[in-house]
Amino acid sequence: MQFLNPLMYDEYVLGRAKAGSIFERLTFFDSNLHSLSDFQLAIVGLDEPSLTAFRNRFYALEDHFQLPICDLGLLKNDKNLEGNIETLKSSTNLIIIGGKPLSFQSTTAVVGQRLENKVNERYISYQRHKSNLKDYNQADEFQNVSLGELRSNLRMVEPLLRECSQMIFNLNAIRMSDLGIEASNMVGITLEEASQITRYAGLSESMKCIQFPNLQPQFSFGNVTNEFGQSVSTMAWYYVEGILCLNYEDPAEDDHISYVVNTEYFEEPITFLKGEKSGKWWMKYGENDDYHPCMYEDFMQSRAGNIPDRLYKYCLS
């Protein structure tokens, strides 16, 4: 893989690994390692300061996973950057550290302050007062989750993430006080909520990678290395825990508990499925073979005769 630039870990500079830490089971990519299929997770950086800050914190965390993890070093910023990332994603789950937010061809979950009207992107925790009015009016409200909606029910993020192949997590979505930064903008999700979102990402069967872009230039206060490294390493840890707890299920093939709800609003019934292994929920309308991720709350509201608005989109499409 000529597009990789291995960056070995310097224990003297970044701190010695303690017993039971992630570092103890880590493998570093070199010219003798030609395949990533033996690893369940790989980590790659797009800029050295961000990757160094992340390594210093993440590799010192406790290893609850016992997963084969490979540190790929830096990804060369050539003209085929997105193509190289697709090559890595085809072999293993991927954590991308630093760089500018990437552009992906398939459906992407974007956690950040602003809502944009892009076909392949679903926005999480966006703030209406920071989103362009035209984009806000044109965006599909059922495919995005605002900060207020997320705060009222964080679980509504999980079905959305099951339809995404990757996530871009901008740190500006997090409340600045949670990052230890003195700033006037105090609106955002907490670091605990951010970690739960990344855990849901790890639990998604379709999710293959998560990127934490380099937002260091926005951090004009405090210790940049600590702000970036500590927060991102915490979110990455819970993303990996989600991967560890993932149970693959196919709503069209695996055995599930099925519930049929008849309603006066539609001619055909709505069928809800509950996964036997994961506890996840899906729904479909009538004889349609397309299953859509949903929540237990959607089933309960539908059974009570109060069809959630976002389910109308699926039933009427």
C-alpha positions in Angstrom: 0.0 0.0 0.0 2.2 2.8 -1.4 -0.3 5.5 -0.3 0.5 4.9 3.4 3.4 6.5 5.3 4.0 4.4 8.5 4.6 6.6 11.6 6.1 4.5 14.4 5.1 5.1 18.0 7.8 6.8 20.1 7.3 5.7 23.7 9.8 8.2 25.0 7.9 11.1 23.5 4.3 9.9 23.8 4.5 8.0 27.1 5.1 4.4 28.0 2.2 2.0 27.6 0.8 0.7 30.9 -0.3 -2.9 31.5 -3.7 -3.6 30.2 -3.8 -0.7 27.7 -4.7 -0.7 24.1 -1.1 -0.2 23.2 -0.1 -3.7 24.4 -2.0 -5.4 21.6 -1.4 -2.9 18.9 0.2 -3.7 15.5 2.0 -1.0 13.5 1.8 -1.1 9.7 5.1 -1.6 7.8 6.3 -2.8 4.4 6.0 -6.5 5.5 2.2 -6.1 6.3 0.3 -6.5 3.0 -3.2 -7.3 4.2 -5.6 -5.7 6.6 -8.2 -8.5 6.6 -6.7 -9.9 9.8 -7.6 -6.7 11.7 -11.0 -5.7 12.9 -10.0 -2.1 13.1 -7.4 0.2 11.6 -6.4 3.8 12.5 -5.0 6.2 10.0 -4.1 9.9 10.2 -4.4 12.7 7.7 -2.1 15.1 9.6 0.7 14.3 12.0 -0.1 16.7 14.9 -3.7 15.3 15.2 -2.6 11.7 14.9 0.1 12.2 17.6 -2.3 13.9 19.9 -4.9 11.1 19.4 -2.3 8.3 19.9 -1.0 9.7 23.2 -4.4 9.5 24.7 -6.2 6.6 23.0 -3.5 4.0 23.3 -3.2 4.6 27.0 -6.9 3.7 27.6 -7.9 0.4 29.0 -8.3 -2.4 26.5 -11.7 -4.0 27.0 -11.9 -5.2 23.5 -9.1 -7.7 22.7 -9.6 -6.8 19.1 -6.8 -6.9 16.5 -6.1 -3.2 15.8 -3.6 -1.9 13.2 -2.0 1.6 13.3 -1.5 2.6 9.6 0.3 5.8 10.2 -0.4 8.7 7.8 -2.3 8.6 4.6 -0.6 10.5 1.8 -2.6 13.4 0.6 -2.6 12.6 -3.1 -5.2 13.0 -5.8 -6.8 9.7 -5.0 -7.3 10.3 -1.3 -11.0 9.2 -1.3 -10.2 6.2 -3.4 -7.4 5.1 -1.1 -9.8 5.4 1.9 -12.3 3.2 0.0 -9.6 0.6 -0.4 -8.9 0.6 3.3 -12.6 0.5 4.2 -13.1 -2.6 2.0 -10.8 -4.6 4.3 -11.5 -3.3 7.8 -13.3 -0.8 10.0 -11.5 2.5 9.9 -10.9 5.5 12.3 -9.6 8.5 10.4 -7.9 11.2 12.5 -7.4 14.8 11.4 -7.5 16.5 8.0 -10.4 18.3 6.4 -13.9 16.7 6.4 -13.9 14.1 3.6 -16.4 13.8 0.8 -17.9 10.3 0.4 -20.1 9.0 -2.4 -22.3 6.8 -0.2 -24.6 8.0 2.7 -22.7 9.8 5.4 -23.7 10.9 8.9 -22.4 14.3 9.7 -22.3 15.5 13.3 -21.9 19.2 13.5 -23.4 22.6 14.1 -24.9 23.3 10.6 -27.5 21.6 8.4 -26.7 21.5 4.7 -28.8 20.2 1.8 -26.6 17.5 0.4 -28.1 14.3 -1.0 -25.7 11.8 0.5 -25.4 13.4 4.0 -27.6 13.0 7.1 -27.0 15.7 9.8 -27.0 15.1 13.5 -27.2 17.7 16.3 -27.4 20.6 13.9 -28.4 24.0 15.4 -31.2 25.8 13.6 -29.8 29.3 14.4 -26.6 28.4 12.7 -28.1 26.7 9.6 -28.8 28.5 6.4 -32.6 29.1 6.0 -32.6 27.9 2.4 -30.8 24.7 3.3 -33.1 24.2 6.3 -36.3 24.6 4.3 -35.1 22.3 1.5 -33.6 19.5 3.7 -35.6 16.4 4.5 -36.6 16.8 8.1 -37.0 13.1 8.6 -33.5 12.3 7.6 -31.8 14.7 10.0 -31.8 15.2 13.8 -31.5 18.6 15.3 -29.8 19.3 18.6 -33.2 19.8 20.3 -34.6 16.5 19.0 -31.4 14.7 19.9 -31.6 16.1 23.5 -35.2 15.0 23.9 -34.5 11.4 22.7 -30.9 10.4 22.0 -32.0 6.9 20.8 -33.5 8.4 17.6 -29.9 8.7 16.3 -29.4 4.9 16.2 -31.9 4.0 13.3 -30.5 6.9 11.2 -26.9 5.6 11.6 -28.0 2.1 10.4 -28.5 3.7 6.9 -25.1 5.3 6.8 -21.7 3.9 5.7 -19.5 6.4 7.4 -19.6 9.3 9.9 -17.8 12.6 10.1 -17.8 13.9 13.7 -17.0 17.6 13.9 -15.9 18.7 17.4 -17.8 21.9 17.0 -20.9 19.9 17.7 -19.8 19.5 21.3 -20.4 22.1 24.0 -17.2 24.0 24.3 -17.1 23.8 28.1 -17.0 20.0 27.8 -13.8 20.4 25.8 -12.2 22.7 28.4 -12.3 25.7 26.0 -13.2 29.2 27.1 -15.5 30.4 24.3 -18.7 32.4 23.9 -20.5 29.5 22.1 -21.7 27.2 24.9 -24.4 25.4 22.9 -23.9 21.8 21.8 -24.1 18.2 22.9 -22.1 17.0 25.9 -19.1 14.7 25.6 -21.1 11.9 27.1 -23.8 12.3 24.4 -21.1 12.4 21.8 -19.7 9.2 23.1 -23.1 7.5 23.0 -23.5 8.7 19.3 -20.2 7.1 18.3 -21.1 3.9 20.2 -24.3 3.8 18.1 -22.2 4.2 15.0 -20.1 1.2 16.0 -23.4 -0.8 16.4 -24.4 0.0 12.9 -24.0 -3.0 10.5 -23.4 -0.6 7.5 -20.9 1.7 9.2 -17.4 1.2 8.0 -15.5 4.3 9.1 -15.6 7.4 11.3 -13.6 10.6 10.8 -12.6 13.1 13.4 -11.5 16.1 11.3 -8.8 18.5 12.5 -10.5 21.4 14.1 -7.4 22.7 16.0 -7.4 26.1 14.2 -10.8 26.8 15.8 -9.3 26.2 19.3 -7.8 29.5 20.2 -7.8 28.9 23.9 -6.2 26.3 26.2 -4.1 23.3 25.4 -4.9 22.2 21.9 -3.3 18.8 22.2 -5.4 17.9 25.3 -8.6 19.3 23.9 -8.4 17.3 20.7 -6.7 14.2 22.0 -8.7 13.6 25.1 -12.1 14.2 23.6 -11.5 12.2 20.4 -9.9 9.3 22.1 -12.9 9.0 24.4 -15.4 9.0 21.5 -13.2 6.6 19.6 -13.1 4.2 22.6 -16.9 4.0 22.6 -17.0 3.5 18.8 -14.8 0.5 19.2 -17.0 -0.8 22.0 -19.9 -0.5 19.7 -18.1 -2.6 17.1 -17.3 -5.2 19.7 -21.0 -5.4 20.7 -22.3 -5.5 17.1 -24.7 -8.4 16.2 -25.2 -8.7 12.5 -28.9 -9.2 11.6 -30.8 -9.1 8.3 -34.5 -8.1 8.7 -35.3 -9.9 5.5 -33.6 -13.2 6.3 -33.0 -13.8 10.0 -35.8 -14.9 12.4 -37.4 -12.0 14.2 -40.4 -11.3 16.4 -43.0 -9.8 14.1 -45.8 -7.3 15.1 -48.5 -6.2 12.6 -50.3 -2.9 13.2 -53.4 -2.0 11.4 -54.3 1.7 11.3 -57.1 3.8 9.8 -54.6 6.0 8.1 -53.3 3.4 5.7 -55.0 0.7 3.6 -52.3 -1.9 4.3 -50.8 -2.8 7.7 -47.4 -1.8 9.1 -45.2 -4.6 10.1 -42.6 -4.1 12.9 -39.7 -6.5 13.5 -37.6 -6.9 16.6 -34.2 -8.5 16.2 -33.7 -11.5 18.4 -30.0 -10.9 18.9 -29.6 -7.2 18.9 -33.0 -5.9 20.0 -33.0 -3.5 17.1 -36.3 -2.6 15.4 -37.4 -2.4 11.7 -40.6 -1.6 9.9 -42.1 -2.1 6.5 -45.4 -1.1 4.9 -47.8 -3.6 3.3 -46.2 -6.1 0.9 -43.2 -3.9 0.3 -39.9 -5.8 0.9 -38.0 -2.6 1.9 -37.3 -2.6 5.7 -36.5 0.7 7.4 -34.7 1.0 10.8 -36.9 2.4 13.5 -37.2 2.4 17.3 -39.3 0.6 19.9 -41.0 3.9 20.6 -42.2 4.0 17.0 -43.9 0.7 17.4 -45.5 1.7 20.7 -46.8 5.0 19.2 -48.1 3.2 16.1 -49.9 0.6 18.1 -51.6 3.3 20.1 -52.8 4.9 16.8 -50.3 7.8 16.8 -48.1 7.1 13.7 -44.8 9.0 14.1 -44.3 11.6 11.3 -41.1 10.1 10.0 -42.9 6.8 9.4 -45.3 8.5 7.1 -42.5 9.2 4.7 -41.8 5.5 4.4 -45.4 4.4 4.1 -46.3 7.0 1.5 -43.1 6.7 -0.6 
